[in-house]
Amino acid sequence: MSLQPAIRPWLAASARCSSSIIRSNVSPTLTRYQSTDTSKRLETVQDWQQFQSTRQDVSDLIHMMTPFGSTQNDKTTFHLRDSLRRPPAEATISSLLAAGAHFGHASTRMNPNFVPYAYGTRAGITIIDLDHTLPLLRRAAQVVRAVARAGGQILFIGTRPDIRPVVQRASERLGSQGYHVGDRWLPGTLTNQRQFFGDETVDSTKTVPDLVVLLNPLQNIIAIRECALEHVPTIGIIDSNVDPRIVMYPIPANDESTRAAELIGGVLSIAGREGVALREAQLMKASRREQSRRPGPR
């Protein structure tokens, strides 16, 4: 025999009794303020003066406690794409790891010459050893700084749509010594200069860069070959499916990660900006020395 039919009437009666008790105990004032605004309107002059006094007290309290609290604002707050606008001057293992620079391609696609830069495999994917990436990135930054300090022209190449803003920002940091290619590399730009620019431009203007930085070298193999023919040193992000010997200064990292490209491109461009600043300081110092050596008016 089931007890459910006998229990249901008792539950229904209990529910009706509980609801009636709750409705009788709720005050009309509480019911009113549950659905309306509890803020009091300023009806008299005294209410307005009290409101101003309270607001001034809160403002004074905030002003007094600000030096002991957080100093975060829009400039110091972390943004998701902060590495594009304000990249770090020096990279770390943590920043490379957070950017996903350690992810390579499938282990079956790994180039045999990339083995020294591989840490191992995980779930069929090659893991890049960032202990090799960081010193090679620092070496490339030293090269960019030295070329910029010597007054050389540096060309950044990134022909993917997602890294096009990266090369643009990188060239802007170097000023007149920085250039970028964000669209397709035109074959013959370096090896067939007179056909591209004309005899007068080639004779009067320097059209061959002193250093080329490639953020996606596998898609710009023609540019790498032209740089090799013109004896232009190259720096490139090399993934696990690429031969590191195609560029002079390889940086083993994930070439498909936009954040890794922003980080590496930002570090290299900041190093170039430091080289430009050192060159300007050196030229200014030389000009002052030259002015001091000149004899004064008699």
Order of alpha helices (4+ residues) and beta strands (2+ residues): alpha-alpha-alpha-alpha-alpha-beta-beta-beta-alpha-beta-alpha-beta-alpha-alpha-beta-alpha-beta-beta-alpha
